Amino acid sequence: MLFRTPVGLLMLCCAVFASVSLRSAAAAELAPDQRQAIESVIHDYLLQHPDVLIGALRAAEEKLKSEAGEKAKQALAARRKEIFDDPETPAGGNPKGSVTLVEFFDYRCPYCKQVQPRLQELLAGDHELRIAYKEFPILGAVSVAAARAALAAQRQGKYEAFHNAMMAAFGQITEDTVYQVADKVELDVDRLKRDMAAPQIEAALKANHALAEALDITGTPGFVIGDQIVPGAIELSSLKELVTEARRK
C-alpha cells in the first residue's frame, strides 16, 4: 500500500491534514492536539529524511518546467506570424531570407553584447538569413528608454545603425548614452525624443513582453528559430546548426 514507503507515509500524513483542514471549513476546527500530532509527525519525518523534501521540490520544479515548456511550444505554433512575420518588428539581413532568426534582447544585457558579434558574423556568411529584433527591455528604466529610442530610430530609417551602435556601447549605459549614440549615427535627436513617446512604440514593447512571456523567455538574450526556443548567449556554431536545421525543415 501507499503508506508502506517513507514517501507514502509522508503523503498520507499530508493528505490527512489537508482533508481534515478542508472539512473544518464546514464543520468543527481540527482539535489542537490532533493538529499538533500530525504536524509533529511530518516535521520529525522531514528532519530525519531531508532527501524526501529535496526530491519533492525537484519533482515539482521539473513538473513546472515541463508544463511551461509545453505551453511555450503551443504558443510558438499558434503565434508564428506574430513571432516571425510582424511587419512592425525591425529586421536585418535578407528581407526575403529563407530563414528568420528572432532575438529578444536588452541593450544593457552583457550577454546580448557578447553574442552580437556572432550574429553579425552569421549574417555576413549567410545571405539567405533574416533576423527579427524583438526589443525586450527588462533591466530597468534606461533599458526601456534605449528600446524606445531604437523603435523611434526605425521611423528615421536608421534602426540597424542605432542598434549596432548601442550593442557596441559598453560600460555604464545611461539615457545620455542613448542620445549620444543617436547623435553619433546622425539621427535627429529632437525628433527621436518626440517619437519615443508615441503610443505605437509603447504598444510594441508591451506586445513583445507578452510574447516573451507566452514563449517562456524570461531573460536575455532569447532566440526563436524554426520550432526551437533557445535561451542564452549561444555559440556561433550552435547558431549555424539551428539555422541549418530550420532551413532543412
C-alpha positions as CSV (number, residue, x, y, z in Angstrom):
1,M,0.0,0.0,0.0
2,L,1.0,3.7,-0.5
3,F,1.9,4.4,3.2
4,R,4.3,1.4,3.4
5,T,7.0,3.5,1.8
6,P,8.6,6.5,3.5
7,V,7.3,8.9,0.9
8,G,3.9,7.2,1.0
9,L,3.7,7.8,4.8
10,L,4.6,11.5,4.3
11,M,2.0,11.8,1.5
12,L,-0.6,10.1,3.7
13,C,0.0,12.5,6.6
14,C,-0.2,15.5,4.3
15,A,-3.4,14.1,2.7
16,V,-5.0,13.5,6.0
17,F,-4.0,17.0,7.2
18,A,-5.3,18.6,4.0
19,S,-8.5,16.6,4.1
20,V,-9.3,17.4,7.7
21,S,-8.4,21.0,7.2
22,L,-10.8,21.3,4.3
23,R,-13.6,19.6,6.2
24,S,-13.0,22.0,9.1
25,A,-14.3,24.9,7.0
26,A,-17.7,23.3,7.0
27,A,-17.5,21.6,10.4
28,A,-15.6,22.0,13.6
29,E,-11.9,23.0,13.6
30,L,-9.3,20.3,14.0
31,A,-8.6,19.7,17.6
32,P,-5.3,21.3,18.7
33,D,-3.8,18.0,19.9
34,Q,-4.7,16.4,16.6
35,R,-3.2,19.2,14.6
36,Q,-0.1,19.1,16.7
37,A,0.3,15.3,16.4
38,I,0.0,15.4,12.6
39,E,2.4,18.4,12.3
40,S,4.8,16.7,14.6
41,V,4.9,13.5,12.5
42,I,5.5,15.5,9.3
43,H,8.1,17.7,10.9
44,D,10.1,14.9,12.5
45,Y,10.0,12.8,9.3
46,L,11.3,15.7,7.2
47,L,14.1,16.3,9.6
48,Q,15.1,12.7,9.5
49,H,14.7,12.4,5.8
50,P,15.6,15.7,4.1
51,D,16.2,13.9,0.8
52,V,12.4,13.3,0.6
53,L,11.7,17.1,0.7
54,I,14.5,17.8,-1.7
55,G,13.2,15.2,-4.1
56,A,9.7,16.5,-3.9
57,L,10.9,20.1,-4.6
58,R,12.9,18.9,-7.6
59,A,9.9,16.9,-8.9
60,A,7.7,19.9,-8.5
61,E,10.3,22.1,-10.3
62,E,10.6,19.7,-13.2
63,K,6.8,19.5,-13.5
64,L,6.6,23.3,-13.7
65,K,9.3,23.4,-16.3
66,S,7.6,20.7,-18.3
67,E,4.3,22.5,-18.2
68,A,5.9,25.8,-19.1
69,G,7.8,24.2,-22.0
70,E,4.6,22.7,-23.4
71,K,2.7,26.0,-23.2
72,A,5.7,27.7,-24.9
73,K,5.6,25.1,-27.8
74,Q,1.8,25.7,-28.1
75,A,2.4,29.5,-28.2
76,L,5.1,29.1,-30.8
77,A,2.8,27.0,-33.1
78,A,-0.2,29.4,-32.6
79,R,1.6,32.7,-32.9
80,R,4.1,32.1,-35.7
81,K,3.0,35.1,-37.7
82,E,3.4,37.4,-34.8
83,I,6.8,35.9,-33.9
84,F,8.4,35.7,-37.3
85,D,6.4,38.0,-39.7
86,D,5.2,41.0,-37.7
87,P,5.7,43.9,-40.2
88,E,6.3,46.3,-37.3
89,T,9.2,44.4,-36.0
90,P,12.6,45.7,-37.1
91,A,14.6,43.2,-39.1
92,G,18.1,42.8,-40.6
93,G,19.8,40.7,-43.2
94,N,17.9,39.5,-46.2
95,P,14.3,40.8,-46.0
96,K,13.2,37.8,-48.1
97,G,15.5,35.3,-46.4
98,S,14.6,31.6,-46.3
99,V,15.0,31.5,-42.5
100,T,14.2,34.1,-39.8
101,L,16.1,34.1,-36.5
102,V,14.2,36.1,-33.8
103,E,16.2,37.7,-31.0
104,F,14.7,39.0,-27.7
105,F,17.3,41.3,-26.2
106,D,18.1,44.3,-23.9
107,Y,20.7,46.9,-24.7
108,R,22.1,46.8,-21.1
109,C,22.5,43.0,-21.1
110,P,26.2,42.0,-21.3
111,Y,25.3,38.6,-22.7
112,C,23.4,40.3,-25.6
113,K,26.5,42.3,-26.3
114,Q,28.6,39.1,-26.1
115,V,26.5,37.4,-28.7
116,Q,26.2,40.4,-31.1
117,P,29.5,39.8,-33.0
118,R,28.4,36.2,-33.6
119,L,25.1,37.4,-35.1
120,Q,27.0,39.8,-37.3
121,E,29.3,37.0,-38.5
122,L,26.3,34.7,-39.0
123,L,24.7,37.3,-41.2
124,A,27.8,38.0,-43.1
125,G,28.2,34.4,-44.0
126,D,24.5,33.6,-44.8
127,H,22.9,35.9,-47.3
128,E,19.6,33.9,-47.0
129,L,19.2,34.8,-43.3
130,R,16.8,37.3,-41.8
131,I,17.0,38.5,-38.2
132,A,13.9,39.9,-36.4
133,Y,14.8,42.2,-33.5
134,K,12.3,42.0,-30.6
135,E,13.1,44.8,-28.1
136,F,12.7,43.2,-24.7
137,P,13.9,45.8,-22.1
138,I,13.9,44.0,-18.7
139,L,16.8,45.7,-16.9
140,G,15.3,49.0,-15.8
141,A,14.2,52.4,-17.0
142,V,17.3,53.0,-19.0
143,S,16.7,49.8,-20.9
144,V,13.2,50.9,-21.7
145,A,14.5,54.3,-22.9
146,A,17.0,52.6,-25.2
147,A,14.3,50.3,-26.6
148,R,12.0,53.2,-27.2
149,A,14.9,55.1,-28.9
150,A,15.6,52.1,-31.2
151,L,12.0,51.9,-32.3
152,A,11.9,55.6,-32.8
153,A,15.1,55.4,-34.9
154,Q,13.2,53.0,-37.2
155,R,11.0,55.9,-38.1
156,Q,14.0,57.7,-39.5
157,G,15.2,54.6,-41.4
158,K,18.2,54.0,-39.0
159,Y,17.2,51.2,-36.8
160,E,20.1,48.9,-37.6
161,A,22.7,51.7,-37.3
162,F,21.4,52.7,-33.9
163,H,21.0,49.0,-32.8
164,N,24.6,48.1,-33.8
165,A,26.0,51.2,-32.1
166,M,24.1,50.6,-28.9
167,M,25.3,47.0,-28.9
168,A,28.8,48.3,-29.2
169,A,28.4,50.7,-26.3
170,F,30.0,49.1,-23.2
171,G,30.3,50.4,-19.6
172,Q,27.6,52.2,-17.7
173,I,24.7,52.8,-20.1
174,T,22.6,55.9,-19.2
175,E,19.9,57.9,-21.0
176,D,22.7,60.3,-22.0
177,T,24.5,57.4,-23.6
178,V,21.4,56.6,-25.6
179,Y,21.1,60.1,-27.0
180,Q,24.9,60.3,-27.7
181,V,24.7,57.1,-29.7
182,A,21.7,58.5,-31.6
183,D,23.6,61.7,-32.4
184,K,26.7,59.6,-33.4
185,V,24.6,57.7,-36.1
186,E,23.2,61.0,-37.3
187,L,19.7,60.7,-36.0
188,D,17.5,63.8,-35.5
189,V,17.6,63.6,-31.7
190,D,14.8,66.1,-31.1
191,R,12.5,64.1,-33.4
192,L,13.7,60.9,-31.8
193,K,12.6,62.1,-28.4
194,R,9.2,63.1,-29.7
195,D,8.7,59.7,-31.4
196,M,9.8,57.8,-28.3
197,A,6.6,58.9,-26.7
198,A,4.4,57.6,-29.5
199,P,1.6,55.2,-28.3
200,Q,2.6,52.7,-31.1
201,I,6.0,52.3,-29.5
202,E,4.5,51.6,-26.1
203,A,2.2,49.1,-27.7
204,A,5.1,47.3,-29.4
205,L,7.0,46.9,-26.2
206,K,4.0,45.6,-24.4
207,A,3.4,43.1,-27.2
208,N,7.0,41.9,-27.1
209,H,6.8,41.4,-23.3
210,A,3.5,39.5,-23.7
211,L,5.0,37.3,-26.5
212,A,8.1,36.6,-24.4
213,E,6.0,35.5,-21.5
214,A,4.0,33.2,-23.7
215,L,7.2,31.7,-25.1
216,D,8.6,31.3,-21.5
217,I,11.5,33.6,-22.4
218,T,12.4,35.1,-19.0
219,G,15.9,36.5,-19.7
220,T,18.1,37.9,-22.5
221,P,19.1,37.1,-25.0
222,G,16.5,34.6,-26.1
223,F,16.2,33.2,-29.6
224,V,13.4,31.6,-31.6
225,I,14.1,29.8,-34.9
226,G,12.1,27.2,-36.7
227,D,10.4,25.3,-33.9
228,Q,13.1,26.0,-31.3
229,I,13.2,28.4,-28.4
230,V,16.8,28.8,-27.3
231,P,17.8,30.9,-24.2
232,G,21.2,32.4,-23.6
233,A,24.3,33.7,-25.5
234,I,24.8,30.6,-27.6
235,E,28.0,30.0,-29.7
236,L,28.3,30.7,-33.4
237,S,28.5,27.0,-34.2
238,S,25.2,26.4,-32.4
239,L,23.6,29.3,-34.2
240,K,24.7,27.9,-37.6
241,E,23.3,24.5,-36.6
242,L,19.9,26.0,-35.7
243,V,19.7,27.9,-39.0
244,T,20.7,24.7,-41.0
245,E,18.0,22.7,-39.1
246,A,15.3,25.3,-39.6
247,R,16.2,25.6,-43.3
248,R,16.1,21.8,-43.7
249,K,12.6,21.7,-42.2
